[in-house]
Amino acid sequence: MSTHPLTSPLLSGHRRALAKAITLTESTRPEHEESAQALLAEVLPHAGRAIRLGLTGVPGVGKSTFIEALGLRLADAGHRVAVLAVDPSSARTGGSIMGDKTRMPRLTVHPQAFIRPSPSGGTLGGVARRTREAITLCEAAGYDVVLVETVGVGQSETQVAAMTDLFLLLTLPNAGDELQGIKRGIMELADLCVVNKADTNPQAAVRAQTELRAALTLLTPHDAPWRPLALRASALTGEGLDEVWAAVERYREAVDLRAKRRAQTAVWFDELLREAAWRAFQAGVDPEQLRQLRAEVEAGRLTAVQGVATLLGLSAN
């Protein structure tokens, strides 16, 4: 029997309840965090049935337009689509500043869709700290496709790849030049590359697709259960969107998602444990001692290893 007031309406698929639940998980107030964890514990058995897609690309590649076009296609086909768009946080208010709902006007009002712009909170690369909980809540509310849009190509992509099933990289038709600006690590994360805006320059899009295929072949181990694909699409005309979703379905059949998610959860547990251990350590350390040791290290009178060893009461060898 559920005890949290949001559990029943959330499991019934009420969008307002889902919005309230996500707001609760994003709160930093201790009483809200306790309430959020209680809610998550109750709805967790009902989560895990969706396909989780991470999506990134350089600024101007058309991420939001692509997500809206694909999302509308899926929603019209009967899927329930949730979009978690991680925005840079406003330094003044701490809130989202990119306004993803204004960039997806048609998907926002679709009865089968839910869009949540979420402030990054200043975390590494712009990934909201509570995005994982938001994914769980969306799945519990009955959404079977969850799209996580990142701010842009940067360090945040490794975190998004660690919480989604498939990582999709959007590129532009001039990918030959663009590939020089994309870190190899981002390419290695990609399960699917899509040359967006293919209608603007079809010949260039074909060349870009060929170059991406070659790059992905070099980066993919021969024994990998999935060989990353390079496709062409246009969010404006709808060209290639069915092929993109067909590739997602093939990926879902080829990869053991349950095993992948178990491994992701274990990594997440370790990350949370390190954060909690650091907070507990800070709470028990004299702030002045910590400040003095940091100053000694900054001045070069102690190495960083010696400073940490001194703080821990150990001898530096």
FENLIN-V675469 format. One line per field, one symbol per residue. ss: DSSP state (A for helix, B for strand, O for the rest). A space follows every 50 residues. Layout:
BEGIN
ss: ???
END
This chain:
BEGIN
ss: OOOOOOAAAAAOOOAAAAAAAAAAAAOOOAAAAAAAAAAAAAAAAAOOOO BBBBBBBOOOOOAAAAAAAAAAAAAAOOOOBBBBBBBOBOOOOOOBOOOA AAAOAAAAOOOOBBBBBBBOOOOAAAOOOOAAAAAAAAAAOOOOBBBBBO OOOOOAAAAAAOOOOBBBBBBOOOAAAAAAAOOAAAAAAOOBBBBOOOOO OAAAAAAAAAAAAAAAAAAOOOOOOOOOBBBBOOOOOOOOAAAAAAAAAA AAAAOOAAAAAAAAAAAAAAAAAAAAAAAAAAAOOOAAAAAAAAAAAAAO OOOAAAAAAAAAOOOOO
END
